[in-house]
Amino acid sequence: MSPARIAITPGEPAGIGPDVCLQICQQAWPCELIFIADPDLLQRRAEKLGLSIDIQLADLSQASHEHIPGKMLVSALPRSALPSTRYRPRTKKHYQRGWYRLFGAYRVFC
């Protein structure tokens, strides 16, 4: 039986999530880790942190295998899969009026 395949999203691109994901990839794991993120962003962050990591696009049609330290499998989302930026607050008055409370995850798409 092949090991479990786990999908991980790093969250806010400007936050600590991408850094944590890069650190996770430096260790061996008994499952396959697939990161759903922008590979270019992860590569830039790895260079900034001084980490040597091999970022590859994940082939989900293949059987899963255990994670190899120093290797990162990424499933990149096309831009068309992201919600339109029209749902984000545009001005300071939107924040002041509590507009963001209607769409709690607005920062992901700003």
For each residue, the residues with C-beta under 8 A, 3 or more apart:
1:
2: 63 64 65
3: 30 31 32 64 65 66
4: 31 32 64
5: 31 32 34 60 64
6: 31 32 33 34
7: 34 35 36 75
8: 21 24 33 34 35 36
9: 17 35 36 37
10: 13 15 17 18 20 21 35 37 42
11: 15 17 108
12: 15 17 107 108
13: 10 17 18 37 38 41
14:
15: 10 11 12 18
16: 19 20
17: 9 10 11 12 13 20 21
18: 10 13 15 21 22 37 41 42 45
19: 16 22 23 45 49
20: 10 16 17 23 24
21: 8 10 17 18 24 25 35 37 42 72
22: 18 19 25 26 42 45 46 49 51 53 72
23: 19 20 26 51
24: 8 20 21 27 29 33
25: 21 22 33 35 53 67 69 70 71 72
26: 22 23 51 53 69 70
27: 24 67 69
28: 66 67 68 69
29: 24 33 66 67
30: 3 66 67
31: 3 4 5 6 64 66 67
32: 3 4 5 6 64 65 66 67 73
33: 6 8 24 25 29 67 72 73
34: 5 6 7 8 58 60 73 74 75
35: 7 8 9 10 21 25 42 72 73 74 75
36: 7 8 9 74 75 76 77
37: 9 10 13 18 21 41 42 74 76
38: 13 41 42 76
39: 42 43 55 57 74 76
40: 43 44
41: 13 18 37 38 44 45
42: 10 18 21 22 35 37 38 39 45 46 53 55 72 74
43: 39 40 46 47 55
44: 40 41 47 48
45: 18 19 22 41 42 48 49
46: 22 42 43 49 51 52 53 55
47: 43 44 50 51
48: 44 45
49: 19 22 45 46
50: 47
51: 22 23 26 46 47
52: 46 70
53: 22 25 26 42 46 70 71 72
54: 70 71 72
55: 39 42 43 46 72 74
56: 71 72 73 74
57: 39 73 74 75 76
58: 34 73 74 75
59: 62
60: 5 34 75
61:
62: 59
63: 2
64: 2 3 4 5 31 32
65: 2 3 32
66: 3 28 29 30 31 32
67: 25 27 28 29 30 31 32 33 71
68: 28 71
69: 25 26 27 28
70: 25 26 52 53 54
71: 25 53 54 56 67 68
72: 21 22 25 33 35 42 53 54 55 56
73: 32 33 34 35 56 57 58
74: 34 35 36 37 39 42 55 56 57 58
75: 7 34 35 36 57 58 60
76: 36 37 38 39 57
77: 36 81 82
78: 81
79: 82
80:
81: 77 78
82: 77 79 109
83: 87 109
84: 87
85: 88 109 110
86:
87: 83 84 103 106 109
88: 85 103 106 109 110
89: 94 95 99 100 106
90: 94
91: 94 95
92: 95 96
93: 96 97
94: 89 90 91 97 99 100
95: 89 91 92 98 99 100
96: 92 93
97: 93 94
98: 95 101 102
99: 89 94 95 102 103
100: 89 94 95 103 104 106
101: 98 104
102: 98 99
103: 87 88 99 100 106
104: 100 101
105: 108 109
106: 87 88 89 100 103 109 110
107: 12 110
108: 11 12 105
109: 82 83 85 87 88 105 106
110: 85 88 106 107
